[in-house]
Each structure stands twice: as C-alpha cells, then as structure tokens.
C-alpha cells in the first residue's frame, strides 16, 4: 500500500474504505463478510475508513467490527455531521455523542460537515457556533481533523476553503467529473493551501465499471491492455499528486483485493500521453450515451411519493447504453411488480429531492423523461395484472 501526506501529519493510505455500501444478507448486513473484508483491508495497509451519521446502520456495524478485531489504533475513522438536521451546537453535540457510541470509540479522527453545497450554508452554521464547537472538540481530542464533504460548483468550493482553517476536504472527482462539481480547479486550489483531499465517487457509483458503453470498454481493453475498467478509473486519480486518498465503496472481497493491488502499484505521474489520450476517447464515448448524470448516492431519498429515483435513472441510462428491451424489463420488474410501486409516474413534483441532489439534477424534469420512455400502454396494462398489484 502506498501512503500520501500532502502537509498532513498523518500518513493516509492511498486507498480508503467507503462504508456506505457494506454487503447485505437478507434484510440486514452480512456481518461475516464485512468483518472479513475490513480485516483483510487493514492487514494489507488500508488505514482510512469513511462512514456517516446518515448511512443507516453503517457506523454501528463498523464500530462492532473494529472493536471485535482490536483495530482501533491502527486506523483513521472518518465520519460526518448531518448539519442539515441540526439547529444548534447542542443538537450537534447530541448527534456527535451518538456517533461516538455507535462507533465504540472516544474520538473521530477525521470529522466532516456533511455535504456542504455553498458558502452561505457554512456561514449559517458559523452563526450557530459550529466553528467554535469544532475547535472545542479538537482541543479535547474528540476530533483530530475537521473537514467537509462538498457537492456544488468549483467557485463555491474555493470560497468555503477560504472561510475556515480546514484540515482536509472531500470531493466527488473522477475522469467524468474533471470539469464539474469541485473538479480539477477545486482539487488544485486545496493543494495550493496544503489541504489534503479525499476523493469520493471515483468510479461514479460503479457506473465507470458496470455501465460503460460497449465502445468505451473496447477502448480500455485494447489501448490499455490488462487494465480493468476499475483500474482505468483509479489510475487516473492516483496519477495526480494533489489526490490524497481515494474512497471506494467496496462490497466484495474481489473488489477489495483488486483495489488494494491497484493502489499498491500506481504512483503519481505514471500515466503517459498515450494513456491520457485514451481517457479523452473513453470519455467522449461515455458522454454520447449518458442521459442523467446520477451517481446513485441516494441523497434524494426517500421520495415522499415512493419513487425509486436512483433506480429509475440507473435503468433509464442503461436503456441507452445496454439496449431498450432489457432495460424496459428491468424497469417493469423493479418498479411495477413491487408491492410498493416506485415508478417515475408517481412523482408529485414536490421538489424535495432536488434540494438534496449533489449533482444538481433537475430530477422532476428527468423523471418525466423516464416515464415517457418506459411507461407505455404495455407497461400500464402489465402493472395492472402484475402480482405486486394483486397483493
């Protein structure tokens, strides 16, 4: 495993373990598999683990495993404050104490204000005293590093960087997002201030692995022989010296092993001009197909009307990348055959989802496109006689 510092007193593993997508078994977590993957990751050099207050059950599960295997002092725990759920520092303290209890620890090494979209939001938090609260927790040793995760424009990202003495930042970044969200501009601005940057959505929720257009996949296999699509995406990130740690929401042992291998082999500045040309060609092929730039993060959920927003967009995009017939069948099975229907036509256009979307997608409008593409006469008839409708 390689480690990066970039003015950070800690030496962080180039690969971080994202705990939002722990493997499931039945209606809950697959405890044995999660323990196996975490243990293997730690034994092979991964020392940064990322979770959040709103990742339902994940803090508790991670805390249980770390305590069981006795690994607390070998790792850095990162978690996030849901500032959008608090109106005072008293509420912040209550949720923080709850997180310490869930994680079975006396400190959180890397603590983030979760999903800051703009400077105005941070300023409102400062008015409530969150900056002083963070400093108090740091002086007590309860928080070691204070940072923020960001979803918004690069201009706003730079403004937030300048508004507080941050220890680190977390951004969405990959070869599709070089010029969106914080982007390359934000990454370099943070590096110029000596602020370590943690990368989330390095493979766009798996889409840069599982939903590549056929032509894009062919380009990767022929122009970078031996590289998997995951390796192709991760190498682009670790090639950049400004990148500190890349989070991967790993949920299988094969994924853990592959990502550790790639992180151990890839050094900054290793990509050639030919390699970079391949990225440009692959990106061009992807952009021909993708209709809705949804990463499947789920921040838009739950929908008050019951729409499975990420699911609808995933299938909608796949209808253009993988063929309409298979996508229509998947849409019907995943939205129309369920006991609790979740198709796009259920949208009441309340707009709640759009206020939480990190990608700033016009969700209501896009759901209209989904409805028109899939919910034809055949779909309407089929849903009337589907088992889910009869139960």
URSUL-V754246 format. One record per backbone hydrogen bond with DSSP energy under -0.5 kcal/mol. CO is the residue of the C=O (numbers start at 0). NH is the residue of the N-H. E is the energy in kcal/mol with one decimal. If there is no record, write none. Layout:
CO	NH	E
CO	NH	E
//
This chain:
1	13	-2.9
3	11	-2.1
9	11	-0.8
11	3	-2.7
13	245	-3.0
15	17	-0.7
15	247	-1.9
16	18	-0.5
16	49	-2.6
17	20	-0.5
18	21	-0.6
22	29	-2.3
24	27	-1.8
27	24	-3.2
28	30	-1.3
29	33	-2.6
30	34	-2.4
31	35	-2.2
32	36	-2.5
33	37	-2.6
34	38	-2.6
35	39	-2.2
36	40	-2.5
37	41	-2.5
38	42	-2.5
39	43	-1.3
40	45	-2.6
41	44	-1.8
46	75	-3.6
47	16	-2.9
48	77	-3.1
49	18	-3.2
51	54	-1.2
53	55	-1.5
54	57	-2.5
54	58	-0.7
56	60	-2.2
57	61	-2.8
58	62	-2.7
59	63	-2.3
60	64	-2.1
61	65	-2.7
62	66	-2.1
63	67	-2.2
64	68	-2.4
65	69	-0.7
65	70	-2.0
66	69	-0.6
70	73	-2.0
70	74	-0.5
71	74	-1.0
74	76	-0.5
75	48	-2.5
75	77	-0.5
76	108	-0.5
76	109	-2.5
77	50	-2.6
78	111	-2.4
79	52	-1.2
79	81	-0.5
80	82	-2.0
80	113	-2.3
81	84	-2.6
82	85	-1.6
87	91	-1.8
88	92	-2.6
89	93	-2.0
90	94	-2.3
91	95	-2.5
92	96	-2.8
93	97	-1.8
94	98	-2.1
95	99	-2.4
96	100	-2.1
97	101	-2.5
98	102	-2.8
99	103	-0.8
99	104	-1.9
100	103	-0.6
107	143	-1.6
108	110	-0.5
108	144	-1.9
109	78	-1.9
110	146	-3.0
111	80	-3.4
111	113	-0.7
112	115	-0.6
112	148	-2.4
115	150	-1.7
117	121	-1.3
118	122	-2.7
119	123	-2.0
120	124	-1.6
121	125	-2.2
122	126	-2.0
123	127	-0.9
124	129	-2.3
125	128	-1.6
127	88	-0.5
128	132	-2.1
129	133	-2.5
130	134	-2.0
131	135	-2.3
132	136	-2.4
133	137	-2.3
134	138	-2.4
135	139	-1.5
136	140	-0.5
136	141	-2.0
136	142	-1.4
137	140	-1.0
141	107	-2.8
144	110	-3.0
145	166	-2.9
145	167	-0.9
146	112	-2.0
147	169	-2.4
148	115	-2.9
149	171	-0.6
152	156	-2.0
153	157	-2.1
154	158	-1.6
155	159	-2.3
156	160	-2.3
157	161	-1.7
158	162	-0.6
159	162	-1.0
159	163	-0.5
160	163	-0.6
163	165	-1.9
166	195	-0.7
167	147	-0.7
168	197	-3.1
169	149	-2.3
170	172	-0.5
170	199	-2.9
171	182	-0.6
173	176	-1.0
176	179	-1.2
177	183	-2.8
179	182	-0.7
180	153	-0.6
181	185	-2.4
182	186	-2.2
183	187	-2.3
184	188	-2.0
185	189	-2.3
186	190	-2.2
187	191	-2.2
188	192	-1.0
189	192	-0.7
189	194	-2.8
190	193	-1.5
193	195	-0.6
195	168	-2.0
196	243	-2.0
196	244	-1.2
197	170	-2.3
198	246	-3.2
199	172	-1.7
200	203	-1.2
202	207	-2.3
203	206	-1.8
205	208	-1.7
205	209	-3.3
206	210	-1.5
212	216	-2.2
213	217	-2.1
214	218	-2.0
215	219	-1.9
216	220	-2.2
217	221	-2.2
218	222	-2.6
219	223	-1.7
223	226	-2.0
227	231	-2.6
228	232	-2.1
229	233	-2.7
230	234	-2.6
231	235	-1.1
232	236	-0.9
233	237	-2.5
234	238	-1.3
236	239	-2.0
238	240	-0.5
238	268	-2.3
239	242	-1.5
244	198	-3.2
244	246	-0.6
245	15	-3.1
246	201	-0.7
247	17	-2.6
247	249	-2.2
251	255	-2.2
252	256	-2.7
253	257	-2.4
254	258	-2.5
255	259	-2.1
256	260	-2.2
257	261	-2.4
258	262	-2.5
259	263	-1.9
260	264	-1.4
261	265	-1.9
266	269	-1.2
271	275	-2.3
272	276	-1.9
273	277	-1.7
274	278	-1.8
275	279	-1.7
276	280	-1.8
277	281	-2.8
278	282	-2.7
279	283	-1.9
280	284	-1.6
281	285	-2.3
282	286	-2.6
283	287	-0.8
284	288	-0.6
285	288	-1.6
285	289	-2.2
291	293	-2.0
297	300	-1.7
302	305	-1.6
306	308	-1.5
307	311	-2.8
308	312	-2.2
309	313	-2.6
310	314	-2.2
311	315	-2.3
312	316	-2.7
313	317	-2.2
314	318	-1.5
316	319	-1.4
316	320	-1.5
317	321	-3.3
322	326	-1.1
323	327	-3.1
324	328	-2.1
325	329	-2.2
326	330	-2.9
327	331	-2.5
328	332	-2.4
329	333	-2.8
330	334	-1.7
330	335	-0.7
331	335	-1.5
331	336	-1.2
334	341	-1.5
338	340	-0.8
341	307	-2.1
342	345	-1.8
343	346	-2.0
350	354	-1.1
352	355	-1.3
352	356	-0.7
355	357	-0.5
356	359	-1.3
360	362	-2.1
361	365	-2.4
362	366	-2.7
363	367	-1.1
364	368	-1.2
365	369	-2.1
366	370	-2.6
367	371	-2.2
368	372	-2.0
369	373	-2.2
370	374	-2.2
373	375	-2.2
375	379	-2.4
376	380	-2.3
377	381	-2.7
378	382	-2.4
379	383	-1.0
380	383	-0.5
380	384	-1.1
381	384	-0.5
381	385	-0.9
385	388	-1.2
385	389	-1.0
386	389	-0.7
386	390	-1.4
//
